[in-house]
Amino acid sequence: EVPLERRDEALKLAEKHIADAQRSDGFFRYRLDPHTGREHSGWSLPRQAGTTLVVCELGQDEEQTERVASRSIDLMLRDAKAVGDFLALGSGHRFNLGETALPLIAIYSCLERGIQIDRQKLAGLTRFVIGLQRDSGGFHPAYAIGTGIIEGPEPLYAGGQAVFALTLAERFVAQSPEEAERLGLPSREELFEA
């Protein structure tokens, strides 16, 4: 069993490492080559979202958490695209369920901490996740511009991420009904049904 003071120290060091690994545009360096010290390049929306979620769940330094989470969320939301009547995250013409669901979990988790972000995109992103839900309760894997919903098996993890995101959305609507209505979020009943 790890002593409590060691755990707290480890959390502080991890939090500092994440903050130091963030560039000024909000992008996290994911890995460094241990031999050369060079950064591995490449964008990974799920990794960006997962790191942001950890920052908001475990961050101890409020000012640092606000700065790191806000930058990351701004970066993720910067490229939100209109997809039918919704908004989705991703690139190209295909938008995968998990590429919107996981960032949505991070965004709602950060909102619960009071992180100030552009909330106008929440409704479109939330409706995208609901829009990919099948009548059976499962989820379609993706949506493509020009062809619509893509049929196929539910992607590993993405269904659970979608349910988690919708659960957090329902809680937000229940706690802030006036703001949720102003933002155009689905009703609590619609979220519960989904």
TORPA-4810 file (N, C-alpha, C, O; in nm, 3 decimals):
<nodes>
NODE_1_0.085_-0.119_0.000_0.000_0.000_0.000_0.089_0.125_0.000_0.183_0.134_0.079_E
NODE_2_0.059_0.218_-0.087_0.139_0.340_-0.100_0.093_0.441_0.006_-0.027_0.467_0.018_V
NODE_3_0.187_0.498_0.082_0.148_0.599_0.180_0.081_0.718_0.111_0.115_0.754_-0.001_P
NODE_4_-0.015_0.779_0.181_-0.095_0.888_0.125_-0.009_1.003_0.075_-0.035_1.058_-0.032_L
NODE_5_0.095_1.039_0.151_0.179_1.152_0.109_0.256_1.120_-0.020_0.284_1.210_-0.098_E
NODE_6_0.291_0.994_-0.042_0.359_0.954_-0.166_0.263_0.962_-0.284_0.301_1.004_-0.393_R
NODE_7_0.137_0.922_-0.261_0.037_0.929_-0.367_0.013_1.074_-0.407_0.007_1.107_-0.525_R
NODE_8_-0.002_1.161_-0.308_-0.023_1.304_-0.336_0.095_1.364_-0.412_0.076_1.444_-0.503_D
NODE_9_0.216_1.324_-0.375_0.335_1.373_-0.444_0.336_1.323_-0.589_0.369_1.398_-0.681_E
NODE_10_0.299_1.196_-0.608_0.294_1.139_-0.744_0.191_1.213_-0.829_0.216_1.240_-0.946_A
NODE_11_0.075_1.244_-0.772_-0.028_1.318_-0.845_0.022_1.457_-0.886_-0.002_1.501_-0.999_L
NODE_12_0.090_1.525_-0.795_0.144_1.658_-0.827_0.247_1.650_-0.939_0.248_1.734_-1.029_K
NODE_13_0.334_1.549_-0.933_0.435_1.533_-1.037_0.371_1.500_-1.172_0.414_1.551_-1.276_L
NODE_14_0.270_1.414_-1.170_0.201_1.379_-1.294_0.129_1.500_-1.352_0.132_1.524_-1.473_A
NODE_15_0.066_1.577_-1.266_-0.004_1.697_-1.310_0.093_1.797_-1.373_0.063_1.857_-1.476_E
NODE_16_0.209_1.814_-1.311_0.310_1.904_-1.366_0.362_1.853_-1.499_0.384_1.930_-1.592_K
NODE_17_0.383_1.721_-1.508_0.431_1.662_-1.633_0.332_1.689_-1.747_0.373_1.727_-1.856_H
NODE_18_0.203_1.670_-1.721_0.101_1.695_-1.824_0.100_1.842_-1.864_0.095_1.873_-1.983_I
NODE_19_0.106_1.931_-1.766_0.106_2.075_-1.797_0.230_2.112_-1.879_0.221_2.191_-1.973_A
NODE_20_0.345_2.055_-1.842_0.469_2.084_-1.916_0.468_2.023_-2.056_0.541_2.068_-2.145_D
NODE_21_0.386_1.919_-2.076_0.379_1.853_-2.207_0.280_1.920_-2.301_0.261_1.875_-2.413_A
NODE_22_0.218_2.028_-2.256_0.122_2.098_-2.341_0.186_2.217_-2.410_0.252_2.299_-2.346_Q
NODE_23_0.166_2.225_-2.540_0.214_2.341_-2.614_0.118_2.457_-2.595_0.007_2.438_-2.544_R
NODE_24_0.158_2.576_-2.635_0.075_2.695_-2.615_-0.056_2.688_-2.693_-0.152_2.756_-2.657_S
NODE_25_-0.062_2.607_-2.801_-0.187_2.594_-2.876_-0.283_2.492_-2.816_-0.392_2.472_-2.869_D
NODE_26_-0.243_2.426_-2.707_-0.328_2.329_-2.639_-0.294_2.185_-2.668_-0.342_2.095_-2.599_G
NODE_27_-0.212_2.159_-2.770_-0.175_2.024_-2.811_-0.082_1.961_-2.707_0.013_2.024_-2.662_F
NODE_28_-0.111_1.835_-2.670_-0.023_1.761_-2.579_0.078_1.680_-2.658_0.044_1.614_-2.756_F
NODE_29_0.205_1.686_-2.615_0.304_1.593_-2.667_0.272_1.458_-2.603_0.258_1.449_-2.481_R
NODE_30_0.260_1.356_-2.684_0.219_1.227_-2.629_0.334_1.141_-2.583_0.325_1.074_-2.480_Y
NODE_31_0.442_1.142_-2.659_0.556_1.060_-2.623_0.683_1.131_-2.662_0.688_1.206_-2.760_R
NODE_32_0.784_1.107_-2.586_0.917_1.153_-2.622_1.004_1.031_-2.642_0.991_0.933_-2.568_L
NODE_33_1.091_1.035_-2.740_1.186_0.927_-2.760_1.286_0.934_-2.645_1.353_1.037_-2.629_D
NODE_34_1.298_0.829_-2.564_1.386_0.836_-2.447_1.535_0.849_-2.481_1.614_0.890_-2.396_P
NODE_35_1.573_0.816_-2.604_1.713_0.821_-2.644_1.751_0.955_-2.706_1.862_1.005_-2.687_H
NODE_36_1.657_1.012_-2.781_1.688_1.138_-2.850_1.623_1.259_-2.785_1.668_1.371_-2.805_T
NODE_37_1.517_1.236_-2.707_1.444_1.348_-2.647_1.350_1.416_-2.745_1.286_1.516_-2.711_G
NODE_38_1.340_1.361_-2.867_1.254_1.421_-2.968_1.109_1.380_-2.948_1.078_1.269_-2.904_R
NODE_39_1.022_1.473_-2.982_0.878_1.452_-2.971_0.828_1.369_-3.089_0.869_1.391_-3.203_E
NODE_40_0.739_1.276_-3.061_0.671_1.203_-3.168_0.556_1.292_-3.213_0.476_1.336_-3.131_H
NODE_41_0.549_1.319_-3.342_0.445_1.408_-3.391_0.318_1.329_-3.422_0.319_1.206_-3.424_S
NODE_42_0.212_1.400_-3.444_0.086_1.337_-3.481_-0.025_1.376_-3.386_-0.005_1.391_-3.265_G
NODE_43_-0.141_1.391_-3.443_-0.259_1.432_-3.368_-0.342_1.309_-3.336_-0.367_1.225_-3.423_W
NODE_44_-0.386_1.299_-3.212_-0.476_1.192_-3.171_-0.585_1.254_-3.086_-0.564_1.285_-2.968_S
NODE_45_-0.702_1.272_-3.145_-0.815_1.330_-3.073_-0.852_1.249_-2.948_-0.876_1.309_-2.844_L
NODE_46_-0.857_1.115_-2.955_-0.887_1.039_-2.833_-0.782_1.059_-2.723_-0.819_1.071_-2.606_P
NODE_47_-0.654_1.065_-2.758_-0.552_1.088_-2.655_-0.564_1.229_-2.597_-0.548_1.248_-2.476_R
NODE_48_-0.593_1.326_-2.683_-0.611_1.464_-2.636_-0.727_1.469_-2.538_-0.717_1.531_-2.431_Q
NODE_49_-0.837_1.404_-2.574_-0.956_1.404_-2.488_-0.930_1.329_-2.357_-0.969_1.375_-2.250_A
NODE_50_-0.865_1.214_-2.367_-0.836_1.136_-2.246_-0.746_1.210_-2.149_-0.766_1.204_-2.028_G
NODE_51_-0.646_1.278_-2.202_-0.556_1.356_-2.117_-0.632_1.471_-2.052_-0.611_1.502_-1.935_T
NODE_52_-0.719_1.535_-2.128_-0.799_1.646_-2.074_-0.891_1.596_-1.964_-0.908_1.663_-1.861_T
NODE_53_-0.951_1.481_-1.984_-1.038_1.423_-1.882_-0.962_1.398_-1.753_-1.013_1.429_-1.645_L
NODE_54_-0.842_1.345_-1.762_-0.760_1.320_-1.642_-0.727_1.451_-1.572_-0.731_1.459_-1.449_V
NODE_55_-0.694_1.553_-1.649_-0.663_1.685_-1.591_-0.782_1.735_-1.510_-0.766_1.784_-1.398_V
NODE_56_-0.902_1.722_-1.566_-1.020_1.775_-1.495_-1.064_1.686_-1.380_-1.120_1.735_-1.282_C
NODE_57_-1.039_1.557_-1.390_-1.076_1.468_-1.281_-0.980_1.476_-1.163_-1.023_1.467_-1.048_E
NODE_58_-0.850_1.492_-1.191_-0.751_1.479_-1.084_-0.671_1.605_-1.054_-0.594_1.607_-0.958_L
NODE_59_-0.687_1.709_-1.134_-0.607_1.830_-1.115_-0.623_1.889_-0.977_-0.735_1.910_-0.930_G
NODE_60_-0.511_1.917_-0.911_-0.511_1.975_-0.777_-0.490_2.127_-0.780_-0.546_2.200_-0.699_Q
NODE_61_-0.410_2.172_-0.874_-0.379_2.314_-0.889_-0.488_2.376_-0.977_-0.489_2.357_-1.098_D
NODE_62_-0.580_2.449_-0.913_-0.698_2.500_-0.984_-0.662_2.590_-1.102_-0.719_2.578_-1.211_E
NODE_63_-0.567_2.680_-1.082_-0.528_2.772_-1.189_-0.467_2.696_-1.307_-0.500_2.722_-1.423_E
NODE_64_-0.379_2.603_-1.277_-0.315_2.523_-1.381_-0.418_2.435_-1.452_-0.416_2.423_-1.574_Q
NODE_65_-0.509_2.373_-1.376_-0.612_2.289_-1.435_-0.698_2.369_-1.531_-0.727_2.323_-1.642_T
NODE_66_-0.738_2.488_-1.490_-0.819_2.576_-1.575_-0.746_2.608_-1.705_-0.803_2.600_-1.813_E
NODE_67_-0.619_2.645_-1.693_-0.540_2.684_-1.811_-0.522_2.565_-1.907_-0.545_2.577_-2.027_R
NODE_68_-0.479_2.453_-1.853_-0.450_2.335_-1.935_-0.578_2.282_-2.000_-0.580_2.255_-2.120_V
NODE_69_-0.685_2.268_-1.922_-0.810_2.214_-1.976_-0.872_2.308_-2.079_-0.919_2.263_-2.184_A
NODE_70_-0.872_2.437_-2.051_-0.931_2.534_-2.145_-0.858_2.533_-2.279_-0.922_2.532_-2.384_S
NODE_71_-0.726_2.532_-2.274_-0.648_2.529_-2.399_-0.678_2.402_-2.479_-0.697_2.407_-2.600_R
NODE_72_-0.683_2.291_-2.411_-0.705_2.164_-2.479_-0.845_2.158_-2.540_-0.862_2.116_-2.654_S
NODE_73_-0.945_2.200_-2.463_-1.082_2.196_-2.514_-1.098_2.293_-2.630_-1.164_2.261_-2.729_I
NODE_74_-1.039_2.411_-2.619_-1.045_2.505_-2.731_-0.986_2.443_-2.857_-1.040_2.460_-2.966_D
NODE_75_-0.875_2.371_-2.841_-0.812_2.306_-2.956_-0.904_2.199_-3.015_-0.920_2.191_-3.136_L
NODE_76_-0.963_2.117_-2.929_-1.052_2.011_-2.979_-1.174_2.068_-3.049_-1.217_2.016_-3.152_M
NODE_77_-1.231_2.175_-2.994_-1.353_2.232_-3.049_-1.329_2.320_-3.172_-1.422_2.348_-3.247_L
NODE_78_-1.206_2.361_-3.191_-1.173_2.452_-3.302_-1.219_2.397_-3.436_-1.265_2.472_-3.522_R
NODE_79_-1.206_2.268_-3.454_-1.237_2.208_-3.583_-1.370_2.132_-3.583_-1.390_2.044_-3.668_D
NODE_80_-1.460_2.165_-3.491_-1.592_2.102_-3.493_-1.658_2.137_-3.626_-1.655_2.252_-3.670_A
NODE_81_-1.717_2.037_-3.687_-1.775_2.057_-3.821_-1.925_2.028_-3.819_-1.971_1.939_-3.748_K
NODE_82_-1.999_2.105_-3.898_-2.141_2.077_-3.916_-2.154_1.947_-3.995_-2.099_1.933_-4.103_A
NODE_83_-2.228_1.854_-3.937_-2.250_1.724_-3.998_-2.402_1.703_-3.995_-2.458_1.666_-3.891_V
NODE_84_-2.467_1.726_-4.107_-2.613_1.721_-4.107_-2.664_1.832_-4.017_-2.626_1.948_-4.032_G
NODE_85_-2.750_1.796_-3.922_-2.804_1.893_-3.826_-2.722_1.899_-3.698_-2.763_1.961_-3.601_D
NODE_86_-2.607_1.836_-3.698_-2.527_1.822_-3.577_-2.390_1.886_-3.593_-2.358_1.945_-3.697_F
NODE_87_-2.309_1.873_-3.488_-2.167_1.907_-3.493_-2.091_1.781_-3.457_-2.136_1.702_-3.373_L
NODE_88_-1.977_1.761_-3.520_-1.895_1.644_-3.488_-1.749_1.684_-3.486_-1.710_1.785_-3.545_A
NODE_89_-1.671_1.604_-3.418_-1.527_1.624_-3.413_-1.459_1.518_-3.498_-1.505_1.404_-3.504_L
NODE_90_-1.352_1.554_-3.562_-1.279_1.463_-3.647_-1.229_1.540_-3.768_-1.233_1.663_-3.771_G
NODE_91_-1.183_1.467_-3.867_-1.132_1.533_-3.987_-1.180_1.460_-4.110_-1.230_1.348_-4.101_S
NODE_92_-1.166_1.523_-4.223_-1.208_1.462_-4.348_-1.359_1.467_-4.363_-1.423_1.565_-4.324_G
NODE_93_-1.414_1.361_-4.420_-1.559_1.357_-4.444_-1.628_1.249_-4.360_-1.751_1.238_-4.364_H
NODE_94_-1.551_1.170_-4.285_-1.607_1.065_-4.199_-1.585_1.104_-4.053_-1.475_1.144_-4.014_R
NODE_95_-1.690_1.090_-3.974_-1.683_1.129_-3.833_-1.723_1.009_-3.748_-1.838_0.965_-3.749_F
NODE_96_-1.626_0.956_-3.674_-1.646_0.838_-3.592_-1.709_0.873_-3.459_-1.683_0.979_-3.402_N
NODE_97_-1.793_0.784_-3.410_-1.863_0.804_-3.283_-1.767_0.840_-3.170_-1.789_0.938_-3.099_L
NODE_98_-1.660_0.761_-3.154_-1.568_0.783_-3.042_-1.494_0.915_-3.049_-1.454_0.969_-2.945_G
NODE_99_-1.474_0.969_-3.169_-1.401_1.095_-3.183_-1.483_1.215_-3.136_-1.429_1.324_-3.118_E
NODE_100_-1.613_1.196_-3.116_-1.695_1.300_-3.056_-1.732_1.262_-2.913_-1.733_1.348_-2.824_T
NODE_101_-1.761_1.134_-2.889_-1.808_1.091_-2.757_-1.703_1.112_-2.648_-1.735_1.167_-2.542_A
NODE_102_-1.579_1.070_-2.672_-1.476_1.084_-2.568_-1.445_1.231_-2.538_-1.436_1.268_-2.421_L
NODE_103_-1.426_1.316_-2.639_-1.408_1.458_-2.608_-1.529_1.517_-2.532_-1.512_1.604_-2.447_P
NODE_104_-1.648_1.470_-2.565_-1.767_1.520_-2.495_-1.764_1.483_-2.347_-1.807_1.562_-2.262_L
NODE_105_-1.715_1.364_-2.315_-1.698_1.325_-2.174_-1.603_1.423_-2.105_-1.632_1.472_-1.996_I
NODE_106_-1.491_1.451_-2.170_-1.393_1.545_-2.111_-1.454_1.682_-2.093_-1.434_1.746_-1.989_A
NODE_107_-1.528_1.730_-2.192_-1.587_1.865_-2.184_-1.687_1.873_-2.069_-1.681_1.966_-1.989_I
NODE_108_-1.778_1.776_-2.061_-1.877_1.780_-1.952_-1.809_1.766_-1.815_-1.851_1.829_-1.718_Y
NODE_109_-1.705_1.683_-1.807_-1.632_1.668_-1.680_-1.564_1.798_-1.640_-1.562_1.834_-1.523_S
NODE_110_-1.509_1.869_-1.738_-1.443_1.996_-1.709_-1.546_2.103_-1.671_-1.517_2.189_-1.588_C
NODE_111_-1.664_2.099_-1.731_-1.770_2.193_-1.695_-1.808_2.177_-1.548_-1.835_2.276_-1.479_L
NODE_112_-1.809_2.053_-1.501_-1.843_2.028_-1.360_-1.741_2.091_-1.265_-1.773_2.118_-1.149_E
NODE_113_-1.621_2.114_-1.313_-1.518_2.181_-1.233_-1.525_2.331_-1.247_-1.451_2.404_-1.181_R
NODE_114_-1.614_2.380_-1.332_-1.627_2.524_-1.351_-1.533_2.580_-1.456_-1.513_2.702_-1.462_G
NODE_115_-1.474_2.494_-1.538_-1.384_2.541_-1.644_-1.465_2.623_-1.743_-1.570_2.578_-1.790_I
NODE_116_-1.418_2.741_-1.775_-1.488_2.830_-1.869_-1.447_2.795_-2.011_-1.331_2.807_-2.050_Q
NODE_117_-1.545_2.750_-2.088_-1.519_2.713_-2.227_-1.635_2.762_-2.312_-1.738_2.806_-2.260_I
NODE_118_-1.617_2.755_-2.443_-1.723_2.790_-2.537_-1.829_2.680_-2.531_-1.808_2.570_-2.581_D
NODE_119_-1.942_2.712_-2.469_-2.046_2.611_-2.449_-2.145_2.601_-2.566_-2.231_2.514_-2.566_R
NODE_120_-2.133_2.688_-2.662_-2.230_2.691_-2.772_-2.229_2.564_-2.856_-2.328_2.533_-2.921_Q
NODE_121_-2.120_2.491_-2.855_-2.109_2.372_-2.939_-2.159_2.245_-2.871_-2.168_2.140_-2.934_K
NODE_122_-2.192_2.255_-2.743_-2.235_2.136_-2.668_-2.358_2.070_-2.728_-2.363_1.948_-2.740_L
NODE_123_-2.457_2.149_-2.764_-2.582_2.092_-2.814_-2.559_2.012_-2.941_-2.608_1.899_-2.953_A
NODE_124_-2.487_2.068_-3.036_-2.462_1.999_-3.162_-2.384_1.871_-3.144_-2.413_1.770_-3.208_G
NODE_125_-2.283_1.874_-3.056_-2.203_1.754_-3.030_-2.287_1.646_-2.961_-2.278_1.528_-2.994_L
NODE_126_-2.368_1.688_-2.864_-2.453_1.594_-2.791_-2.556_1.532_-2.885_-2.581_1.411_-2.879_T
NODE_127_-2.614_1.614_-2.971_-2.712_1.562_-3.067_-2.647_1.468_-3.170_-2.713_1.376_-3.219_R
NODE_128_-2.522_1.490_-3.202_-2.451_1.398_-3.293_-2.446_1.259_-3.231_-2.473_1.160_-3.298_F
NODE_129_-2.411_1.252_-3.103_-2.401_1.122_-3.036_-2.539_1.054_-3.034_-2.550_0.935_-3.063_V
NODE_130_-2.643_1.131_-2.998_-2.779_1.074_-2.999_-2.817_1.031_-3.141_-2.881_0.927_-3.159_I
NODE_131_-2.779_1.110_-3.240_-2.813_1.080_-3.378_-2.753_0.951_-3.430_-2.805_0.893_-3.526_G
NODE_132_-2.645_0.905_-3.370_-2.584_0.779_-3.411_-2.639_0.659_-3.335_-2.597_0.545_-3.356_L
NODE_133_-2.736_0.685_-3.246_-2.792_0.573_-3.169_-2.892_0.495_-3.254_-2.974_0.553_-3.325_Q
NODE_134_-2.883_0.365_-3.244_-2.977_0.276_-3.312_-3.104_0.263_-3.228_-3.104_0.294_-3.109_R
NODE_135_-3.212_0.217_-3.290_-3.337_0.194_-3.217_-3.317_0.092_-3.105_-3.386_0.098_-3.003_D
NODE_136_-3.222_0.000_-3.122_-3.195_-0.104_-3.022_-3.121_-0.050_-2.900_-3.110_-0.119_-2.799_S
NODE_137_-3.069_0.074_-2.910_-2.993_0.132_-2.798_-2.845_0.136_-2.825_-2.774_0.216_-2.763_G
NODE_138_-2.795_0.053_-2.916_-2.654_0.056_-2.953_-2.626_0.177_-3.042_-2.712_0.264_-3.058_G
NODE_139_-2.507_0.181_-3.099_-2.467_0.297_-3.178_-2.406_0.256_-3.310_-2.336_0.155_-3.320_F
NODE_140_-2.434_0.336_-3.412_-2.367_0.321_-3.541_-2.224_0.369_-3.524_-2.197_0.452_-3.437_H
NODE_141_-2.131_0.319_-3.605_-1.991_0.356_-3.586_-1.953_0.496_-3.632_-1.860_0.556_-3.579_P
NODE_142_-2.026_0.550_-3.731_-1.980_0.678_-3.788_-2.087_0.739_-3.877_-2.192_0.681_-3.904_A
NODE_143_-2.055_0.861_-3.919_-2.139_0.936_-4.013_-2.045_0.992_-4.119_-1.938_1.042_-4.087_Y
NODE_144_-2.086_0.984_-4.244_-2.004_1.039_-4.352_-2.083_1.146_-4.426_-2.201_1.128_-4.457_A
NODE_145_-2.018_1.256_-4.454_-2.081_1.363_-4.529_-2.111_1.310_-4.669_-2.024_1.253_-4.735_I
NODE_146_-2.233_1.328_-4.713_-2.274_1.282_-4.844_-2.347_1.150_-4.842_-2.434_1.127_-4.926_G
NODE_147_-2.314_1.062_-4.748_-2.380_0.931_-4.742_-2.460_0.910_-4.615_-2.546_0.823_-4.612_T
NODE_148_-2.435_0.988_-4.512_-2.510_0.975_-4.387_-2.451_0.872_-4.293_-2.330_0.849_-4.291_G
NODE_149_-2.539_0.810_-4.216_-2.497_0.713_-4.115_-2.430_0.593_-4.182_-2.480_0.541_-4.282_I
NODE_150_-2.319_0.551_-4.126_-2.247_0.434_-4.175_-2.288_0.314_-4.089_-2.274_0.316_-3.967_I
NODE_151_-2.337_0.213_-4.156_-2.377_0.090_-4.087_-2.253_0.009_-4.051_-2.149_0.021_-4.116_E
NODE_152_-2.265_-0.071_-3.949_-2.155_-0.158_-3.911_-2.159_-0.185_-3.763_-2.245_-0.133_-3.691_G
NODE_153_-2.067_-0.267_-3.717_-2.066_-0.299_-3.575_-2.028_-0.178_-3.490_-1.955_-0.089_-3.533_P
NODE_154_-2.079_-0.177_-3.370_-2.045_-0.070_-3.276_-1.896_-0.081_-3.242_-1.850_-0.189_-3.204_E
NODE_155_-1.822_0.027_-3.255_-1.678_0.021_-3.225_-1.651_-0.008_-3.077_-1.723_0.038_-2.989_P
NODE_156_-1.547_-0.084_-3.054_-1.505_-0.115_-2.919_-1.486_0.014_-2.840_-1.422_0.106_-2.889_L
NODE_157_-1.538_0.022_-2.723_-1.532_0.135_-2.630_-1.623_0.252_-2.666_-1.673_0.320_-2.576_Y
NODE_158_-1.647_0.277_-2.794_-1.720_0.398_-2.834_-1.863_0.398_-2.782_-1.915_0.504_-2.745_A
NODE_159_-1.929_0.282_-2.778_-2.065_0.276_-2.726_-2.070_0.316_-2.579_-2.157_0.393_-2.537_G
NODE_160_-1.978_0.264_-2.502_-1.970_0.301_-2.360_-1.938_0.448_-2.341_-1.992_0.513_-2.252_G
NODE_161_-1.849_0.500_-2.425_-1.816_0.642_-2.419_-1.938_0.727_-2.452_-1.961_0.831_-2.391_Q
NODE_162_-2.017_0.682_-2.550_-2.137_0.756_-2.587_-2.237_0.760_-2.471_-2.295_0.864_-2.442_A
NODE_163_-2.258_0.645_-2.407_-2.350_0.640_-2.292_-2.299_0.729_-2.179_-2.377_0.801_-2.117_V
NODE_164_-2.170_0.724_-2.153_-2.110_0.807_-2.048_-2.131_0.955_-2.081_-2.170_1.032_-1.993_F
NODE_165_-2.106_0.994_-2.206_-2.124_1.134_-2.246_-2.269_1.177_-2.229_-2.296_1.287_-2.180_A
NODE_166_-2.363_1.092_-2.269_-2.505_1.128_-2.257_-2.549_1.134_-2.112_-2.635_1.215_-2.077_L
NODE_167_-2.492_1.050_-2.028_-2.522_1.055_-1.884_-2.473_1.187_-1.823_-2.544_1.249_-1.744_T
NODE_168_-2.352_1.229_-1.861_-2.301_1.358_-1.813_-2.384_1.474_-1.867_-2.406_1.573_-1.798_L
NODE_169_-2.429_1.462_-1.991_-2.515_1.566_-2.050_-2.646_1.574_-1.973_-2.695_1.684_-1.944_A
NODE_170_-2.704_1.459_-1.939_-2.829_1.458_-1.863_-2.810_1.525_-1.727_-2.895_1.602_-1.683_E
NODE_171_-2.699_1.496_-1.662_-2.672_1.558_-1.531_-2.657_1.709_-1.546_-2.708_1.785_-1.464_R
NODE_172_-2.587_1.753_-1.651_-2.571_1.897_-1.675_-2.707_1.963_-1.696_-2.733_2.070_-1.640_F
NODE_173_-2.792_1.901_-1.776_-2.926_1.956_-1.802_-3.007_1.963_-1.673_-3.080_2.060_-1.650_V
NODE_174_-2.995_1.860_-1.589_-3.069_1.858_-1.462_-3.019_1.967_-1.367_-3.099_2.027_-1.295_A
NODE_175_-2.889_1.992_-1.366_-2.831_2.090_-1.273_-2.842_2.233_-1.324_-2.846_2.326_-1.244_Q
NODE_176_-2.846_2.251_-1.455_-2.849_2.386_-1.514_-2.956_2.393_-1.623_-2.924_2.416_-1.740_S
NODE_177_-3.084_2.374_-1.586_-3.188_2.365_-1.690_-3.204_2.491_-1.775_-3.227_2.481_-1.896_P
NODE_178_-3.191_2.608_-1.715_-3.207_2.731_-1.792_-3.095_2.747_-1.894_-3.120_2.779_-2.010_E
NODE_179_-2.971_2.724_-1.850_-2.859_2.734_-1.942_-2.868_2.627_-2.051_-2.842_2.655_-2.168_E
NODE_180_-2.906_2.505_-2.012_-2.918_2.397_-2.108_-3.021_2.432_-2.216_-2.999_2.407_-2.334_A
NODE_181_-3.133_2.490_-2.175_-3.235_2.529_-2.272_-3.183_2.640_-2.362_-3.207_2.639_-2.483_E
NODE_182_-3.113_2.737_-2.303_-3.056_2.847_-2.382_-2.956_2.796_-2.484_-2.949_2.848_-2.595_R
NODE_183_-2.878_2.695_-2.448_-2.777_2.639_-2.537_-2.838_2.547_-2.642_-2.772_2.512_-2.740_L
NODE_184_-2.965_2.508_-2.623_-3.030_2.419_-2.718_-2.997_2.272_-2.698_-3.006_2.192_-2.791_G
NODE_185_-2.958_2.237_-2.575_-2.929_2.096_-2.546_-3.058_2.015_-2.549_-3.166_2.068_-2.524_L
NODE_186_-3.047_1.886_-2.578_-3.166_1.800_-2.570_-3.225_1.805_-2.430_-3.154_1.834_-2.333_P
NODE_187_-3.354_1.777_-2.420_-3.419_1.779_-2.288_-3.368_1.663_-2.203_-3.309_1.568_-2.253_S
NODE_188_-3.392_1.676_-2.073_-3.353_1.570_-1.981_-3.424_1.439_-2.018_-3.364_1.331_-2.011_R
NODE_189_-3.550_1.448_-2.058_-3.626_1.331_-2.096_-3.565_1.264_-2.220_-3.552_1.142_-2.226_E
NODE_190_-3.527_1.345_-2.319_-3.467_1.289_-2.441_-3.334_1.221_-2.409_-3.303_1.115_-2.462_E
NODE_191_-3.255_1.283_-2.322_-3.127_1.224_-2.284_-3.147_1.096_-2.204_-3.076_0.998_-2.225_L
NODE_192_-3.245_1.098_-2.113_-3.273_0.978_-2.034_-3.318_0.864_-2.125_-3.275_0.750_-2.110_F
NODE_193_-3.406_0.897_-2.221_-3.454_0.795_-2.315_-3.340_0.737_-2.397_-3.335_0.617_-2.421_E
NODE_194_-3.247_0.823_-2.440_-3.132_0.775_-2.518_-3.047_0.683_-2.434_-2.946_0.632_-2.482_A
</nodes>
